[in-house]
Each structure stands twice: as structure tokens, then as C-alpha cells.
């Protein structure tokens, strides 16, 4: 490990010859790391999924099963596990490999330990925005890990990445926190912990652990030109993971508030160009007509000073606080034309994640082979997931498979009402309408997307 080299260098004084045996301090460091790994290992699981993708044949009509793997971490002894949403996305079958307990593994003399116990897992819920999913296995007495307070992480802090890179079960790497809050998109509410601990494909969903053996983050992705670890890995902070886990476990999904405000962080350059009275804070770039913010009296060009008495320093902070206030009424203090105004604003719940549509879907019941997508009939069970729809009957697109006919035209969450003017009120009617379409000609799909009706054209072979 890189840190070991530093420790060795520090142990050698100038002009002093290398010792024949490592100093006692290095033995101590090694023992501490070994003990930490021994505590954490039983909570780290491998996740195996199988899903559907287009088969490699000219017509693109048939689907084939593909398998993939990732990692996860047990967070409750009764069988709750957190992982990345992309690890289980599209998976029709999900299994978890639970490591042997320590008292079982010590009975094995060989250094090559047997694989753990493979059990089926239920996907309780997923959240695509944070890339967090919650699984449940029917096991008791498991070894869980607790969550650290990721707000207390500091740059340079030692961390360990656990998981199954490239399917190599229960691996561990060591590094430091390179950044405690890396924002990849300006003003986006999502931030990540950056680390140089080696993270590779298959590590996704495994825990990034602090020196106390607590979950500091959830390993999520890497930036790499080669596809392998280059020392730039990212993890979802533990506080976000814990909040998503608790909401999914309670409600099956994450409740998020929305207010109909497009907020931007004020920068010194923006303040100078617009002659703003402050060179920091939150600038209202747009207000949705008829939305909660408009009803409260918030206007474009307002500067948001406080939310429920808490000073707002940037747009991300404002967005995160609004997300957490679904169904509540907030007090907003704004600066407008040199005057401070205090307004009361309702925070509405955002429509729920279309990713929840994937639960319970199977190829045999939900596939529309010619389009290469999975869909469900819009009914009383589906409407609460999507929120209010413009019509009472139709077909909801649950997932699309890469390289299929509908890719680039239809999207998950779209509601199909008509195909070439023919009404479709059920999945069976959609299949019939699509089967009747002539080859080599584009078809017009009348859909609802994000509350708006529109026509999209789908090319069919």
C-alpha cells in the first residue's frame, strides 16, 4: 500500500542503515489494519444479477439474459443491505453472496477460503438520483456496519474501499480522502467523496470505511481513461446513503420536495456583471408559473437569504434543504430591490421515481419485443408511482434496452396513449398496435412526458 511506503520512509532517520526487521510501529499499524478488515469483512457482500438485453441477431427482436456483479454492505442484522442502484438496475433476478462468519471460517485451514452463502434478495427500492438501492435477504443474525457522520470527514483521512472488483470476492484497498465534497455538475444537489483508494468495476455498492470501521460512503464510480483504477474514485457520502436507506425502508421510495424555483449559486463574477449587492448566496434564475414559489410571491432575480432561518450560501444547499421538506411549509427570506421580504412557501412532493416500475416486471409478461422495451398498463397501482397523469388509461414505459428500436425516442416514465392514431389502453393493445405497423416506416407515438403531451417518432425495421 502507498501509505506503508511513507511509514517506512518516516521510520528511517538520515544516515541510518535500514533495519533487518520492520520497526514495532509498523507491526502495530499492520495489526490495526488487519483487525479493522476482520471486523468489516463479514458485512461486505457480493451481489449477482441477471437481466435482459437484445440478442446479437439481425432483427433485434429477441432478448437474451446477461449476468453482472457488484458489491453491497449489510446495514441491519435482520438482512437489510445497501448498494448502488445501477448494480441492480434491470436485474430480474438478484442474489447476494454472504461471507462466512468468522467462527465458521476459522475452521478452514487453507488460506483459500470457500465462497459464502448465496441467497435470493428482494429489491426493496432504488433511488436513481443518489444511485442508492436497498435490498432485503431472508437471513437473521448478520453482521452489520454502522454509518459514520460524513460531514465530519476531512481531506487526508485514511479510508478503506471494500468490495468485489472484477468479481474478486471480498477485496480491500487503502487510501485517503482526496476531497470531502466533489460536485461534478454546477449547482447539482448531489456531491461525492473523492478517494485514491483503488476502486474498480465490481466495487460499486461496496462500503468506503473509516478507521473506526464505519461506513463513510458507498463506492459508486471512477474517472478513468483505461477503465481501471487511476486513483480517482467517488463514493456517495454516508449521510446521504443513510437518509435514502431510512426512507426506502419506511416508504419504499424517497420523498423529495420541489418548489418550482431554478436557483443558481452567486459567484463574484456574476455579482459584478449583474451589479448584485452580494457576491455569494442563491439567485433565483426562474420561477415556474403556477408553482409553489410563484404562489408564495417569490420572483425572478430575488436573492434567497434564508430558508427556515438558516442562511443559504449556495444553490446546492438550498436544493438539498427543499428536497428534505416535502409536504411542509417553509419560511423564505429574500432580498429584492434592496429590501428584505419574508414569505411562506409550500413545498410539494415531487413525482416518484419511474425506476420503481421495474419491481415485479418480467420478460414474459412485460416485454414489447419489436420495440425492445418493458412496459406496464397504467392502472390504480401504477398511478401512485408516477403521480397524476393526463389520461386515465395508457401504457407506461418501464425500461428500454440499449440498441433497440425505441432508444432515442421513448424514455422510462413515458405514457403511451396512441400509436399512429390508434388508442392503446393496455399492454396487450400496445403489442397489437406495434405488431400491425409496417416495416421500414416511422410510427407516431402520442405520449405524455413530464406532464406534457407530445408526438415522438419511432423508426421500425
C-alpha positions in Angstrom: 0.0 0.0 0.0 1.2 3.5 -0.7 0.9 4.6 2.9 3.1 1.8 4.0 6.0 3.2 1.9 5.5 6.5 3.7 5.6 4.9 7.1 8.8 3.0 6.2 10.4 6.2 5.0 9.5 8.1 8.1 11.0 5.3 10.3 14.5 5.7 8.7 16.5 8.6 10.1 19.0 10.4 7.9 22.3 8.4 7.6 20.8 5.4 9.4 21.1 2.0 7.7 17.9 0.0 7.0 16.9 -2.3 9.9 16.8 -6.0 9.3 13.3 -6.2 10.8 10.4 -3.7 10.5 10.1 -1.3 13.5 7.5 -2.1 16.1 5.4 0.8 15.0 4.9 -0.7 11.6 3.8 -4.0 13.2 1.3 -2.1 15.2 -0.1 -0.3 12.1 -0.4 -3.6 10.3 -2.2 -5.3 13.2 -4.6 -2.4 13.4 -5.5 -2.6 9.7 -5.8 -6.4 10.0 -8.2 -6.1 12.9 -10.3 -3.5 11.0 -10.5 -5.7 7.9 -11.5 -8.7 10.1 -14.4 -6.6 11.6 -15.6 -5.2 8.3 -15.3 -8.3 6.1 -18.4 -10.2 7.4 -20.6 -7.2 6.5 -19.5 -6.9 2.8 -21.4 -8.9 0.3 -21.2 -9.7 -3.4 -24.3 -9.0 -5.5 -25.1 -11.1 -8.5 -27.8 -10.0 -11.0 -29.2 -11.4 -14.2 -31.2 -9.2 -16.7 -32.3 -8.8 -20.3 -30.6 -7.3 -23.3 -31.1 -7.5 -27.1 -29.7 -10.7 -28.6 -26.9 -10.5 -31.2 -29.1 -11.2 -34.2 -30.1 -9.1 -37.2 -33.8 -8.4 -36.4 -33.1 -7.3 -32.8 -36.4 -8.9 -31.8 -35.2 -11.4 -29.2 -33.8 -10.7 -25.8 -31.0 -12.6 -24.0 -30.1 -12.9 -20.4 -26.9 -11.2 -19.2 -25.2 -11.5 -15.8 -23.3 -8.9 -13.8 -21.9 -8.4 -10.3 -21.3 -5.7 -7.8 -20.9 -5.2 -4.1 -23.1 -4.2 -1.1 -22.9 -3.8 2.7 -25.2 -5.1 5.4 -26.6 -2.3 7.5 -29.1 -4.3 9.7 -28.7 -7.7 11.3 -32.2 -8.7 10.0 -31.0 -8.7 6.4 -31.1 -5.1 5.0 -28.3 -4.3 2.5 -27.4 -1.1 0.7 -25.8 -1.0 -2.7 -25.8 1.2 -5.8 -29.0 1.4 -7.8 -27.0 0.8 -11.0 -25.8 -2.6 -9.6 -29.4 -4.0 -9.6 -30.9 -1.8 -12.4 -32.7 -4.1 -14.9 -32.0 -7.1 -12.8 -34.8 -9.7 -13.0 -33.0 -11.9 -10.5 -30.9 -10.7 -7.7 -28.7 -12.8 -5.4 -26.4 -12.0 -2.5 -23.3 -13.9 -1.5 -23.0 -13.5 2.3 -19.5 -14.2 3.7 -18.8 -16.9 6.1 -19.0 -15.8 9.7 -15.6 -15.6 11.5 -16.4 -18.7 13.7 -17.1 -20.7 10.5 -14.1 -19.5 8.5 -11.6 -20.3 11.3 -12.5 -24.0 10.8 -11.0 -23.9 7.3 -7.2 -24.5 7.4 -6.4 -23.4 3.8 -5.8 -19.7 3.1 -8.2 -20.1 0.2 -11.5 -19.7 1.9 -14.7 -21.1 0.4 -17.3 -18.7 -1.1 -20.0 -17.5 1.2 -23.7 -18.5 1.2 -25.7 -17.4 -1.9 -29.3 -16.4 -1.1 -32.0 -14.6 -3.1 -32.6 -10.9 -2.4 -35.6 -8.7 -2.8 -35.1 -5.1 -4.1 -37.0 -3.0 -1.6 -36.4 0.2 -3.5 -34.0 2.2 -5.6 -33.2 5.9 -5.9 -31.6 6.8 -9.3 -30.6 10.4 -8.3 -28.3 9.2 -5.5 -27.6 5.8 -7.1 -28.6 4.0 -3.9 -30.7 0.8 -3.6 -31.9 -1.2 -0.6 -32.1 -5.0 -0.7 -33.5 -7.5 1.8 -32.4 -11.1 2.3 -34.3 -13.6 4.5 -31.5 -14.1 6.9 -31.1 -13.3 10.6 -28.1 -12.6 12.9 -26.0 -11.0 10.2 -23.1 -8.7 10.9 -23.9 -5.0 10.0 -21.8 -1.9 9.8 -22.9 1.4 11.2 -22.8 4.8 9.4 -20.2 7.4 10.1 -21.1 11.1 10.0 -19.8 12.0 6.6 -20.0 15.8 7.5 -17.0 15.1 9.8 -14.8 13.6 7.1 -11.6 15.6 6.5 -9.3 15.7 3.5 -6.3 13.3 4.1 -8.2 11.0 6.3 -7.4 7.3 5.9 -10.2 5.2 4.3 -10.6 1.6 3.0 -12.6 0.5 0.0 -14.2 -2.9 0.3 -16.0 -4.9 -2.4 -15.6 -7.5 -5.2 -13.7 -5.8 -8.0 -13.9 -7.8 -11.3 -15.9 -10.4 -9.2 -12.9 -11.0 -6.9 -14.9 -11.5 -3.7 -14.1 -9.5 -0.6 -11.1 -7.4 -1.6 -9.9 -4.3 0.3 -7.7 -1.4 -0.7 -6.4 1.5 1.3 -6.1 5.2 0.6 -7.1 8.7 1.8 -10.0 11.1 1.3 -8.9 13.3 -1.6 -11.9 15.6 -1.3 -14.8 15.6 1.1 -17.3 17.1 -1.3 -16.8 16.9 -5.0 -19.6 18.4 -7.1 -19.5 17.1 -10.7 -22.2 19.4 -12.1 -22.6 23.1 -11.1 -25.4 23.7 -8.6 -26.4 20.0 -8.7 -27.6 18.8 -5.2 -25.5 15.6 -5.4 -21.9 15.6 -4.1 -19.4 12.8 -3.7 -16.4 11.8 -1.6 -13.3 11.6 -3.8 -10.7 9.0 -2.8 -7.5 7.5 -4.1 -8.3 4.1 -2.6 -8.3 1.7 -5.5 -11.9 1.3 -6.9 -12.5 -0.9 -9.9 -15.6 -2.3 -11.8 -17.3 -4.6 -9.3 -16.5 -2.4 -6.3 -19.7 -0.5 -7.0 -22.0 -0.6 -3.9 -19.3 -1.6 -1.5 -18.5 0.5 1.5 -15.8 3.1 1.9 -14.9 2.6 5.5 -13.2 4.9 8.0 -10.6 3.9 10.6 -13.4 3.1 13.1 -14.9 0.5 10.7 -17.9 2.6 9.9 -19.5 3.4 6.5 -18.1 6.7 5.4 -19.5 6.3 1.9 -20.8 3.9 -0.8 -18.3 3.3 -3.6 -20.0 4.4 -6.8 -17.8 5.2 -9.9 -14.4 6.1 -11.1 -12.9 8.6 -13.6 -10.5 6.6 -15.7 -9.1 6.6 -19.2 -8.2 2.9 -19.1 -11.3 1.6 -17.4 -9.4 0.6 -14.3 -8.5 2.4 -11.1 -6.3 5.5 -11.6 -6.7 6.9 -8.1 -9.8 8.9 -8.8 -12.8 7.2 -7.2 -16.0 8.5 -5.9 -18.4 7.5 -3.1 -21.8 8.6 -2.1 -21.4 10.2 1.4 -22.7 8.2 4.3 -25.2 10.8 5.4 -26.9 10.7 2.0 -26.9 6.9 2.0 -28.4 6.7 5.5 -31.1 9.1 4.7 -32.1 7.3 1.4 -31.9 3.9 3.2 -34.2 5.0 6.0 -36.8 6.5 3.6 -36.8 3.5 1.3 -37.1 1.1 4.2 -40.0 3.1 5.6 -41.9 4.1 2.4 -40.3 2.1 -0.4 -39.1 5.3 -2.2 -37.5 8.6 -1.4 -39.8 11.6 -0.9 -38.4 14.8 -2.4 -39.7 18.3 -2.2 -40.0 20.8 -5.0 -40.9 24.5 -5.1 -40.7 25.5 -8.7 -37.5 27.5 -8.4 -34.4 27.4 -10.6 -31.7 28.5 -8.2 -28.1 29.3 -9.1 -25.1 30.0 -6.9 -24.0 33.6 -6.9 -20.3 33.9 -7.9 -18.2 37.1 -7.7 -18.2 37.3 -11.5 -22.0 37.0 -11.6 -22.3 39.6 -8.8 -20.1 42.1 -10.7 -21.8 41.6 -14.1 -25.3 41.9 -12.6 -24.4 44.6 -10.0 -25.7 42.4 -7.2 -25.4 43.6 -3.6 -23.9 40.3 -2.6 -21.1 38.2 -4.2 -22.4 34.9 -2.6 -25.7 33.2 -1.9 -28.6 32.0 -4.0 -30.0 33.8 -7.1 -33.5 33.0 -8.4 -33.0 32.4 -12.2 -36.5 31.3 -12.9 -39.9 30.6 -11.2 -42.3 28.1 -12.6 -45.6 29.7 -13.4 -48.3 28.4 -11.1 -45.8 26.6 -8.9 -45.4 26.8 -5.1 -42.7 29.5 -5.2 -44.8 31.7 -7.6 -47.8 31.3 -5.3 -45.7 32.4 -2.3 -44.6 35.5 -4.1 -41.0 34.6 -5.0 -39.9 36.4 -8.1 -37.1 36.1 -10.7 -33.9 38.0 -9.7 -34.7 37.6 -6.0 -31.8 36.6 -3.8 -32.6 33.9 -1.3 -31.0 34.8 2.1 -32.5 32.3 4.5 -34.7 29.2 4.5 -36.5 28.5 7.8 -34.0 30.9 9.4 -30.9 29.1 8.1 -28.6 31.2 5.9 -28.3 29.9 2.3 -24.8 30.0 1.0 -25.2 28.3 -2.4 -27.8 26.7 -4.7 -26.9 23.2 -3.7 -27.6 23.9 -0.1 -31.0 25.4 -0.9 -31.9 22.4 -3.2 -30.9 19.8 -0.6 -33.0 21.5 2.1 -36.0 21.8 -0.2 -35.7 18.1 -1.1 -36.0 17.2 2.6 -39.1 19.3 3.2 -41.8 17.5 1.1 -45.2 18.3 2.4 -44.0 21.1 4.7 -44.4 24.9 4.7 -41.1 26.8 4.6 -40.2 30.4 5.6 -38.1 32.0 2.9 -36.3 35.3 3.4 -35.4 37.1 0.1 -33.7 40.3 -0.9 -35.5 42.2 -3.6 -34.5 45.7 -4.8 -32.6 46.4 -1.6 -35.5 45.3 0.7 -35.8 42.1 2.7 -39.1 40.2 2.5 -40.2 37.1 4.4 -42.5 34.7 2.6 -44.3 31.5 3.4 -43.9 28.8 0.7 -45.5 25.3 0.4 -43.0 22.5 -0.5 -44.7 20.0 -2.7 -43.7 16.3 -3.1 -42.0 15.6 -6.5 -43.4 12.8 -8.7 -41.9 9.5 -7.7 -39.0 7.7 -9.3 -40.0 5.8 -12.5 -37.4 3.3 -11.6 -39.8 1.8 -9.1 -41.8 0.5 -12.1 -39.1 -2.2 -12.6 -40.2 -4.0 -9.4 -42.1 -7.2 -10.3 -41.6 -6.8 -14.1 -40.7 -10.0 -16.0 -39.8 -10.6 -19.7 -42.6 -13.0 -20.3 -45.3 -10.6 -19.0 -44.0 -7.1 -19.8 -41.8 -7.2 -23.0 -42.7 -5.5 -26.2 -40.1 -7.3 -28.3 -40.4 -5.3 -31.5 -39.7 -2.1 -29.6 -37.2 -3.7 -27.3 -38.7 -2.3 -24.1 -40.6 -3.4 -21.0 -43.9 -1.7 -20.2 -46.9 -1.9 -17.8 -50.5 -0.9 -18.1 -51.4 2.4 -16.5 -53.8 1.5 -13.6 -54.5 2.2 -10.0 -51.3 0.5 -8.9 -49.0 2.4 -11.3 -50.6 5.9 -10.9 -49.3 6.5 -7.3 -45.7 5.7 -8.6 -45.8 8.2 -11.4 -48.1 10.9 -10.0 -51.1 12.3 -11.8 -51.5 11.5 -15.5 -53.3 13.5 -18.2 -55.5 10.5 -19.1 -56.9 7.5 -17.2 -55.6 4.7 -19.4 -52.4 4.0 -21.4 -49.1 2.1 -21.2 -46.1 3.2 -19.2 -42.6 2.6 -20.5 -40.6 1.0 -17.6 -37.3 0.3 -19.3 -35.5 0.4 -22.6 -32.7 -1.9 -23.7 -29.7 -0.4 -25.4 -29.6 -0.6 -29.2 -33.3 -1.2 -29.6 -35.8 0.4 -31.9 -37.3 2.8 -29.4 -33.9 4.1 -28.0 -33.6 7.8 -28.5 -37.3 8.2 -28.9 -39.1 6.8 -25.9 -37.9 7.1 -22.3 -38.7 5.3 -19.0 -41.7 7.0 -17.4 -43.3 7.9 -20.8 -47.0 7.1 -21.0 -48.1 5.9 -24.5 -51.7 6.8 -25.4 -51.8 6.2 -29.1 -49.7 4.6 -31.9 -50.4 6.1 -35.4 -53.7 7.4 -34.1 -54.8 4.0 -32.7 -55.6 4.2 -29.0 -53.8 1.9 -26.6 -55.3 1.4 -23.1 -53.3 -1.7 -22.1 -50.1 -3.5 -22.7 -51.9 -6.1 -24.8 -53.3 -3.3 -27.0 -49.8 -1.8 -27.4 -48.4 -5.1 -28.5 -51.2 -5.5 -31.1 -50.7 -1.9 -32.4 -47.0 -2.3 -32.7 -47.3 -5.7 -34.4 -49.6 -4.2 -37.1 -47.1 -1.4 -38.0 -45.4 -1.8 -41.4 -41.7 -2.3 -41.5 -39.3 0.4 -42.8 -41.6 3.3 -41.9 -41.5 5.5 -38.8 -44.5 5.3 -36.4 -46.0 8.2 -34.5 -46.4 7.6 -30.7 -48.6 10.1 -28.8 -47.2 10.2 -25.3 -47.1 12.1 -22.1 -43.7 13.0 -20.8 -43.2 15.0 -17.6 -46.8 16.1 -17.7 -46.7 17.3 -21.3 -48.3 15.6 -24.4 -46.2 15.2 -27.5 -45.6 13.1 -30.6 -42.4 11.1 -30.9 -41.4 9.2 -34.0 -40.0 5.7 -33.7 -38.3 4.1 -36.7 -39.2 0.4 -37.2 -37.3 -2.1 -39.3 
